[in-house]
Amino acid sequence: MVVRLALVVAAAAGFASAQLKVLAPGGPNLWWVANEENNVVWNCKDSQFDNFTILLKNSNPAVLSGADAIVSIQQNFDCSETLTTQQANFTAATGYTLLLANTLNSSDVYASSDPFEVKAQGSAYPASSATPVADSTSTSSSSASTSSSSGSSSSSQTSGALTVLPNGAGAFGALLAGAFVLSL
């Protein structure tokens, strides 16, 4: 019984890591600049979604009356998207949030960013050290490690005693082990 419980917990941890996450912009150190090129970055390697719509909303209806689709169909495998100056024609304000949603039903939100600011045109961009890379699972380079060999890369994040593997590998192994235990 204890073994089965451990397997269920391991499987849940693996599936939790497979959720789509917006890595940038978001938070106080990752903002956009109005009427300039801006980047959207997400954890494409850990997501089960093939594509999504990128929407922008603001908590203040005077700034933006509702969620506005800025990219109608974005392929997940791209890992990031650079918005052109025409797409980034936003009012400088705080309280913005990006939503990654179902392409057929924008109320089915897969992920949302932390609130962020759009600064006035001509403002400085965030420091490059604060900006996450597209295949990372964290905005801090000290909490994510990337290794590469033969042109492939992998990423893992360690938190306490639990190591979360990319692409739900831990969940798959736990499910196989659970199937083996249940067949005994």
C-alpha positions in Angstrom: 0.0 0.0 0.0 2.8 2.4 0.9 4.5 1.6 -2.5 1.3 2.4 -4.4 0.9 5.7 -2.6 4.5 6.6 -3.4 3.9 5.8 -7.0 0.8 7.9 -7.2 2.7 10.9 -5.6 5.5 10.4 -8.1 3.1 10.3 -11.0 1.3 13.4 -9.9 4.6 15.3 -9.6 5.6 14.3 -13.1 2.3 15.4 -14.6 2.4 18.7 -12.7 5.7 19.4 -14.3 4.1 19.0 -17.8 2.0 22.2 -17.4 2.4 25.1 -19.7 4.0 28.1 -18.1 4.7 31.7 -19.2 8.3 32.5 -18.4 8.4 36.1 -19.7 7.1 38.6 -19.3 5.9 38.6 -15.8 6.8 40.0 -12.4 8.6 43.1 -11.5 11.8 42.3 -13.4 10.3 41.2 -16.7 8.4 44.0 -18.4 7.6 45.1 -22.0 8.2 48.4 -23.7 5.3 50.0 -25.6 5.6 50.2 -29.4 8.8 48.2 -29.4 9.6 44.6 -30.2 8.8 42.4 -27.1 9.2 38.7 -26.4 6.9 36.1 -25.0 8.7 33.0 -23.6 7.1 29.8 -22.4 8.3 26.3 -21.3 7.6 24.5 -24.6 9.5 21.3 -23.8 7.3 20.6 -20.8 3.9 21.2 -22.4 1.4 18.8 -23.9 -0.3 21.5 -26.0 0.5 21.7 -29.7 -0.7 25.3 -30.1 -2.5 28.1 -28.3 -3.7 31.7 -28.6 -1.7 34.4 -26.9 -4.0 37.0 -25.2 -3.2 40.1 -23.3 -5.4 41.5 -20.6 -5.2 44.3 -18.0 -6.7 44.5 -14.6 -7.8 48.1 -15.4 -10.7 48.2 -17.9 -9.8 51.8 -18.7 -6.4 50.5 -20.1 -7.7 47.4 -21.9 -11.5 46.6 -21.9 -11.0 42.8 -22.2 -8.6 40.1 -23.2 -7.1 41.0 -26.6 -5.7 38.2 -28.9 -2.2 39.3 -30.0 -1.3 36.0 -31.7 -4.2 33.9 -32.9 -2.4 30.5 -33.3 1.0 30.1 -31.8 2.9 26.8 -32.3 4.2 25.5 -29.0 7.4 24.1 -30.4 8.6 27.7 -31.2 9.2 28.2 -27.4 9.1 32.0 -27.8 7.6 34.7 -30.0 8.8 38.1 -30.8 6.0 40.6 -31.2 6.5 43.3 -33.8 6.1 47.0 -33.1 2.6 46.8 -34.7 1.6 43.9 -32.4 3.1 45.7 -29.3 1.0 48.9 -29.6 0.0 48.9 -26.0 -0.7 51.7 -23.5 2.1 52.1 -20.9 0.6 50.8 -17.6 0.9 48.2 -14.9 -1.5 45.3 -14.4 -1.0 43.4 -17.7 -1.2 39.6 -17.8 -0.5 37.3 -20.7 -2.8 34.3 -21.2 -2.0 31.2 -23.3 -5.4 29.7 -24.2 -7.2 27.2 -26.3 -7.3 28.4 -30.0 -11.0 27.5 -30.2 -12.2 28.7 -26.8 -10.2 31.6 -25.3 -11.9 31.1 -21.9 -10.0 27.7 -21.6 -6.8 29.2 -20.3 -3.8 26.9 -20.2 -1.4 29.3 -18.5 -1.1 32.9 -17.4 1.8 35.1 -16.7 2.5 37.0 -13.5 1.3 40.6 -13.7 3.8 42.9 -15.5 4.2 46.4 -16.6 4.4 47.9 -20.1 6.8 50.8 -19.9 6.7 53.9 -22.0 8.2 53.8 -25.5 12.0 54.3 -25.4 12.4 52.7 -21.9 15.2 50.2 -21.3 14.5 46.5 -21.7 14.9 44.2 -18.7 18.5 43.0 -18.0 19.3 40.0 -20.2 20.3 38.1 -17.0 16.7 38.4 -15.8 15.2 37.1 -19.1 14.7 33.3 -19.2 15.6 31.2 -22.1 12.9 29.4 -24.0 13.7 25.8 -22.9 14.3 26.7 -19.3 11.8 25.8 -16.5 12.8 28.7 -14.3 13.7 32.4 -14.6 16.8 31.9 -12.4 19.8 30.4 -13.9 20.9 29.0 -10.6 17.8 26.8 -10.3 17.9 25.3 -13.8 20.7 23.4 -15.3 21.1 22.7 -19.0 23.5 20.2 -20.5 24.1 19.5 -24.1 25.7 16.7 -26.1 25.4 15.7 -29.8 23.1 18.7 -30.4 20.4 17.8 -27.9 19.7 19.4 -24.6 17.9 18.6 -21.4 16.8 20.5 -18.4 16.0 19.5 -14.8 15.0 21.3 -11.7 15.8 20.1 -8.2 13.6 21.2 -5.3 14.5 19.5 -2.0 14.5 15.8 -2.3 12.3 15.7 -5.5 13.9 16.0 -8.9 11.4 16.9 -11.7 12.4 15.6 -15.1 11.3 17.3 -18.3 8.5 16.0 -20.5 6.9 14.0 -17.7 9.6 11.3 -17.8 9.2 10.8 -14.0 5.4 10.2 -14.4 5.9 7.7 -17.2 8.3 5.7 -15.2 6.1 5.8 -12.1 3.1 4.7 -14.2 5.1 1.8 -15.6 6.3 0.8 -12.1 2.7 1.1 -10.8 1.4 -1.1 -13.6 4.1 -3.7 -12.7 3.2 -3.6 -9.0 -0.6 -3.9 -9.8 0.1 -6.9 -12.0 1.7 -8.8 -9.2 
